C-alpha cells in the first residue's frame, strides 16, 4: 500500500463548480504543498442553468444531459488545481441535483434533498475511513444560501464525521477514524464589501455590463465568526482556470466572473473559514493561517510559494446564485 501524505484535506460539496468557487485557491495551495486533497461532490448538478447558447440543449428541460457533461468539467477543473482525488458521493449519479428550494425537483426520485441521511452519510464514511483526513471542509447549516443540496451536504458531512469515528458503525467500511478539525466556509462582511468596492474599477475592462453588490452575496457573516484565512494569492491563476473549466455555469474574465444571472463578481484568492470542531492552532487568539495549524502532521512536503504582494482583502464564497444557478 502506498504511504499516505502526512497532511490530508477532504472537502464536501453539493455540485460541480462549488469547489472551485468556494475553495479553489485553498485546494491548489495544499495540493502544491504536497497534501492529499480529496473532493467529494454529492450530485452531478443536473438542474443547473446553462450559460453558453451552444450548450443549452444539455439542460434538464431539454436533453437532460447536463450532469454527465459537468462530470467532464469537474475533471478539467481538478487538473487545473492539481487535485488528483475526486469522488462522487455513492458514485456518479447516485444522487440527483434537487433544484432550488420549494421546486418539484426536491421530491424527484433520487434527489439528494430526499436522501436518507444515514444512508448518504455511510457513503462518505467509507471515504473518510479510507483517506483518513485530519481536516474536513463543508458548508454551514444553511448551506451558505439555503440551497437544499448545500444544506444536505452539510448534514451528510457532519453526520459522516460522527459515524466514521464510531467503531460500532459499519465495520465493513473500514477502521474507525476521527477527523481532527472541521471547518465551514465563511463570507466575512468586511472582506466581501472590500472586494466589491474594487469591482467598479475592473468592470469597464470586462465584457460584463452589470455588477452584483456585496448585499447580493449569500451567507454574509460577522467577521468575528471567521477563525481561519488561507492566503492563496500564489494560486489565483489556477483558481480562475478551474472556474473557467466549469464553462456551462461560469464565465470568467479575470479578475471577474459571472454566473447565469450575468452579474459580475470579483475573483478573490483569500478564502475564509470557521473552525467548528477541533482545537485552534493559534496561541494569541488571532486567525489561523493554516487549516492544519495545531496538528502534529509536520511541515508542507512541497514548495510553499510566498506571494510577492500584499494580500487582497476578499474571499471566494458561493457566489451570487439566483434561482436555477448551481
C-alpha positions as CSV (number, residue, x, y, z in Angstrom):
1,X,0.0,0.0,0.0
2,X,1.3,3.5,-0.9
3,X,2.1,5.6,2.1
4,X,-0.3,8.5,2.7
5,X,0.9,12.1,2.6
6,X,1.3,13.4,6.1
7,X,-1.4,16.1,5.6
8,X,-4.8,15.1,4.3
9,X,-7.7,17.5,3.5
10,X,-11.2,16.5,2.4
11,X,-13.9,18.8,1.1
12,X,-17.6,18.1,0.7
13,X,-19.6,20.0,-1.9
14,X,-23.0,19.8,-3.5
15,X,-22.5,20.4,-7.2
16,X,-19.6,20.6,-9.7
17,X,-18.2,24.2,-9.6
18,X,-19.0,24.8,-5.9
19,X,-15.5,23.5,-5.0
20,X,-13.7,25.9,-7.3
21,X,-15.8,29.0,-6.4
22,X,-15.5,28.3,-2.6
23,X,-12.1,26.7,-2.1
24,X,-10.1,26.8,-5.4
25,X,-7.2,28.7,-4.0
26,X,-7.1,26.7,-0.8
27,X,-7.1,23.4,-2.7
28,X,-4.4,24.5,-5.2
29,X,-2.2,25.7,-2.4
30,X,-2.4,22.5,-0.3
31,X,-2.0,20.2,-3.4
32,X,1.1,22.1,-4.4
33,X,2.5,21.8,-0.9
34,X,2.1,18.0,-1.1
35,X,-1.0,17.4,0.9
36,X,-3.6,14.9,-0.2
37,X,-6.6,16.8,-1.3
38,X,-9.8,14.9,-1.8
39,X,-13.0,16.4,-3.1
40,X,-16.4,14.7,-2.7
41,X,-19.2,16.1,-4.8
42,X,-22.8,15.0,-3.9
43,X,-24.6,15.4,-7.2
44,X,-23.8,16.0,-10.9
45,X,-25.5,19.4,-10.9
46,X,-28.2,18.2,-13.4
47,X,-30.5,21.1,-12.7
48,X,-28.1,24.0,-13.3
49,X,-28.8,26.7,-15.8
50,X,-26.6,26.7,-18.9
51,X,-24.8,29.9,-19.9
52,X,-23.4,29.1,-23.4
53,X,-26.2,29.1,-26.0
54,X,-24.4,26.4,-27.9
55,X,-24.8,24.1,-24.9
56,X,-28.4,25.0,-24.0
57,X,-29.6,21.7,-25.3
58,X,-28.0,19.9,-22.3
59,X,-30.4,21.5,-19.8
60,X,-32.7,19.4,-17.7
61,X,-35.8,20.6,-19.5
62,X,-34.4,19.6,-22.9
63,X,-32.0,16.6,-23.3
64,X,-31.3,16.3,-19.5
65,X,-27.7,15.6,-20.4
66,X,-26.0,18.3,-18.3
67,X,-24.9,16.1,-15.4
68,X,-22.6,13.9,-17.5
69,X,-21.2,17.0,-19.2
70,X,-20.4,18.6,-15.9
71,X,-18.5,15.5,-14.8
72,X,-16.1,16.3,-17.5
73,X,-15.9,20.0,-16.5
74,X,-15.2,18.9,-12.9
75,X,-12.4,16.7,-14.1
76,X,-10.8,19.5,-16.0
77,X,-11.1,21.9,-13.0
78,X,-9.4,19.4,-10.8
79,X,-6.4,19.2,-13.2
80,X,-6.1,23.0,-13.0
81,X,-6.0,22.8,-9.2
82,X,-3.6,19.9,-9.1
83,X,-6.2,17.7,-7.3
84,X,-5.9,14.0,-8.2
85,X,-8.5,12.5,-5.9
86,X,-12.1,13.3,-6.7
87,X,-15.2,11.3,-5.8
88,X,-19.0,11.5,-6.3
89,X,-20.9,10.5,-3.2
90,X,-22.0,6.9,-3.7
91,X,-20.7,7.0,-7.3
92,X,-21.6,9.3,-10.2
93,X,-25.3,9.8,-10.5
94,X,-26.2,8.1,-7.2
95,X,-27.9,11.4,-6.0
96,X,-29.5,13.9,-8.3
97,X,-29.4,17.7,-8.1
98,X,-32.5,18.7,-6.1
99,X,-33.1,22.1,-7.8
100,X,-33.8,25.3,-5.8
101,X,-35.8,25.1,-2.5
102,X,-39.5,24.6,-3.0
103,X,-39.4,23.3,-6.5
104,X,-40.8,20.0,-7.7
105,X,-37.3,18.7,-8.3
106,X,-36.9,18.5,-4.5
107,X,-39.2,15.5,-4.5
108,X,-37.9,13.8,-7.6
109,X,-36.8,10.2,-7.3
110,X,-33.2,10.1,-6.3
111,X,-33.0,13.8,-5.4
112,X,-30.2,14.4,-2.9
113,X,-32.5,16.5,-0.7
114,X,-34.8,13.5,-0.2
115,X,-31.9,11.0,0.5
116,X,-31.9,9.1,3.8
117,X,-29.3,10.9,5.9
118,X,-27.5,7.8,7.4
119,X,-27.5,6.0,4.0
120,X,-25.9,9.0,2.3
121,X,-23.5,9.5,5.2
122,X,-22.4,5.9,5.0
123,X,-21.0,6.6,1.5
124,X,-18.9,9.4,3.0
125,X,-17.9,7.3,6.0
126,X,-16.2,4.9,3.6
127,X,-14.2,7.7,2.0
128,X,-13.3,9.2,5.4
129,X,-12.0,5.8,6.7
130,X,-10.0,5.2,3.5
131,X,-8.5,8.7,3.1
132,X,-8.3,9.4,6.9
133,X,-8.2,13.2,6.6
134,X,-7.2,15.3,9.5
135,X,-9.3,18.2,8.2
136,X,-12.7,18.4,6.6
137,X,-14.3,21.5,5.0
138,X,-18.0,21.9,4.1
139,X,-20.9,24.4,4.4
140,X,-22.6,25.8,7.4
141,X,-26.1,24.5,8.4
142,X,-27.8,26.9,5.9
143,X,-25.6,25.7,3.1
144,X,-24.3,29.2,2.6
145,X,-27.5,30.4,0.9
146,X,-30.3,27.9,1.6
147,X,-30.0,25.6,-1.5
148,X,-31.3,22.2,-0.5
149,X,-28.3,20.3,-1.8
150,X,-25.9,22.6,0.1
151,X,-27.9,22.1,3.3
152,X,-28.0,18.3,2.8
153,X,-24.2,18.3,2.0
154,X,-23.7,19.9,5.4
155,X,-25.9,17.4,7.1
156,X,-24.2,14.4,5.4
157,X,-20.7,15.7,6.1
158,X,-21.3,16.4,9.8
159,X,-23.1,13.1,10.3
160,X,-20.4,11.2,8.5
161,X,-17.7,12.7,10.7
162,X,-19.6,11.4,13.8
163,X,-20.2,7.9,12.3
164,X,-16.7,7.5,10.9
165,X,-15.3,7.8,14.4
166,X,-17.7,5.2,15.9
167,X,-16.1,1.7,15.8
168,X,-19.5,0.1,16.2
169,X,-20.8,1.7,13.0
170,X,-20.3,-0.4,9.8
171,X,-17.0,-2.1,10.5
172,X,-17.2,-3.3,6.9
173,X,-16.5,0.3,5.8
174,X,-13.0,0.3,7.4
175,X,-11.3,1.1,10.6
176,X,-12.8,4.0,12.6
177,X,-11.3,7.4,12.0
178,X,-11.7,10.7,13.9
179,X,-11.4,13.9,11.9
180,X,-9.4,16.3,14.0
181,X,-10.7,19.6,12.6
182,X,-13.9,20.5,10.8
183,X,-14.4,23.9,9.1
184,X,-17.3,25.7,7.5
185,X,-16.9,28.1,4.6
186,X,-17.5,31.6,5.6
187,X,-18.0,35.0,4.0
188,X,-16.9,37.8,6.4
189,X,-18.7,41.0,5.7
190,X,-15.7,43.3,5.7
191,X,-13.9,41.2,3.1
192,X,-16.9,40.9,0.8
193,X,-17.6,44.6,1.0
194,X,-14.0,45.5,0.3
195,X,-13.9,43.2,-2.7
196,X,-17.0,44.7,-4.3
197,X,-15.6,48.2,-3.9
198,X,-12.8,47.2,-6.2
199,X,-15.2,45.6,-8.7
200,X,-16.2,49.0,-10.2
201,X,-12.6,49.6,-11.4
202,X,-12.4,46.3,-13.2
203,X,-15.9,46.2,-14.7
204,X,-15.3,48.7,-17.7
205,X,-12.4,46.5,-19.0
206,X,-14.6,43.3,-18.9
207,X,-17.3,42.1,-21.3
208,X,-19.8,42.2,-18.4
209,X,-22.3,45.1,-18.2
210,X,-23.8,44.7,-14.8
211,X,-22.4,44.1,-11.3
212,X,-23.6,42.3,-8.2
213,X,-23.3,44.1,-4.9
214,X,-21.9,42.9,-1.6
215,X,-25.5,42.7,-0.3
216,X,-26.3,40.1,-3.0
217,X,-23.8,37.6,-1.7
218,X,-25.4,34.9,0.4
219,X,-24.1,33.8,3.7
220,X,-22.6,37.1,4.8
221,X,-21.4,36.7,8.4
222,X,-19.8,38.8,11.1
223,X,-16.1,38.9,10.9
224,X,-15.9,37.5,14.4
225,X,-17.1,34.2,13.1
226,X,-14.0,33.7,11.0
227,X,-11.3,31.8,12.7
228,X,-9.1,31.0,9.7
229,X,-8.0,32.6,6.5
230,X,-6.0,31.0,3.7
231,X,-3.8,33.1,1.6
232,X,-4.0,31.6,-1.9
233,X,-2.6,34.6,-3.8
234,X,0.1,32.5,-5.5
235,X,-2.7,30.2,-6.8
236,X,-5.1,32.8,-8.1
237,X,-4.5,31.8,-11.7
238,X,-5.1,28.2,-11.0
239,X,-8.4,29.1,-9.3
240,X,-9.5,31.2,-12.2
241,X,-8.6,28.4,-14.6
242,X,-10.6,25.9,-12.6
243,X,-13.6,28.2,-12.5
244,X,-13.3,28.7,-16.3
245,X,-13.4,24.9,-16.8
246,X,-17.0,24.9,-15.5
247,X,-18.0,26.7,-18.7
248,X,-21.7,25.7,-18.5
249,X,-22.0,27.5,-15.2
250,X,-19.4,30.3,-15.0
251,X,-18.0,32.8,-17.4
252,X,-14.6,34.1,-16.4
253,X,-12.8,37.3,-17.4
254,X,-10.1,37.9,-14.9
255,X,-10.4,39.4,-12.4
256,X,-14.2,39.0,-12.6
257,X,-16.7,36.2,-13.2
258,X,-20.4,35.8,-13.7
259,X,-22.9,33.0,-13.0
260,X,-26.1,32.6,-15.0
261,X,-27.6,35.8,-13.6
262,X,-25.0,37.8,-15.6
263,X,-23.9,39.9,-12.5
264,X,-20.2,40.4,-12.3
265,X,-18.3,39.4,-9.1
266,X,-14.6,39.7,-8.3
267,X,-12.4,36.5,-8.2
268,X,-10.5,36.6,-4.9
269,X,-7.8,34.3,-3.7
270,X,-8.0,34.7,0.0
271,X,-10.5,32.2,1.4
272,X,-12.1,32.2,4.9
273,X,-13.3,29.5,7.3
274,X,-14.8,29.0,10.7
275,X,-13.4,26.2,12.9
276,X,-16.4,24.4,14.4
277,X,-14.8,21.2,15.7
278,X,-11.3,20.7,17.0
279,X,-8.6,22.9,18.6
280,X,-7.5,26.1,17.1
281,X,-3.8,26.3,16.2
282,X,-3.2,29.7,17.5
283,X,-2.0,30.9,20.9
284,X,-2.8,34.6,20.7
285,X,-6.4,34.4,19.7
286,X,-5.7,35.6,16.2
287,X,-6.8,33.9,13.0
288,X,-5.2,30.7,11.8
289,X,-3.3,30.8,8.6
290,X,-3.2,27.1,8.0
291,X,-6.0,24.6,8.2
292,X,-3.6,22.1,9.8
293,X,-2.5,24.6,12.4
294,X,-2.0,22.9,15.8
295,X,-1.9,19.4,14.4
296,X,1.2,17.2,14.6
297,X,1.4,16.5,10.9
298,X,4.8,18.0,10.0
299,X,5.6,20.8,7.5
300,X,4.4,21.0,4.0
301,X,6.0,18.4,1.8
302,X,6.1,20.6,-1.3
303,X,7.2,24.1,-2.0
304,X,5.5,26.9,-0.1
305,X,5.1,29.7,-2.6
306,X,5.1,33.1,-1.0
307,X,3.1,35.8,-2.9
308,X,5.0,38.9,-3.9
309,X,2.4,41.5,-3.0
310,X,0.2,42.3,-0.1
311,X,-3.0,40.2,0.1
312,X,-6.2,41.4,-1.5
313,X,-8.8,41.6,1.2
314,X,-11.5,39.3,-0.1
315,X,-12.8,35.8,-0.4
316,X,-14.3,33.2,-2.6
317,X,-17.8,32.4,-1.4
318,X,-20.5,30.5,-3.1
319,X,-21.1,33.4,-5.5
320,X,-24.3,35.3,-6.1
321,X,-26.5,32.4,-7.1
322,X,-30.0,33.0,-8.2
323,X,-32.8,30.5,-8.9
324,X,-31.5,27.8,-11.2
325,X,-27.8,28.7,-10.8
326,X,-25.9,26.0,-9.1
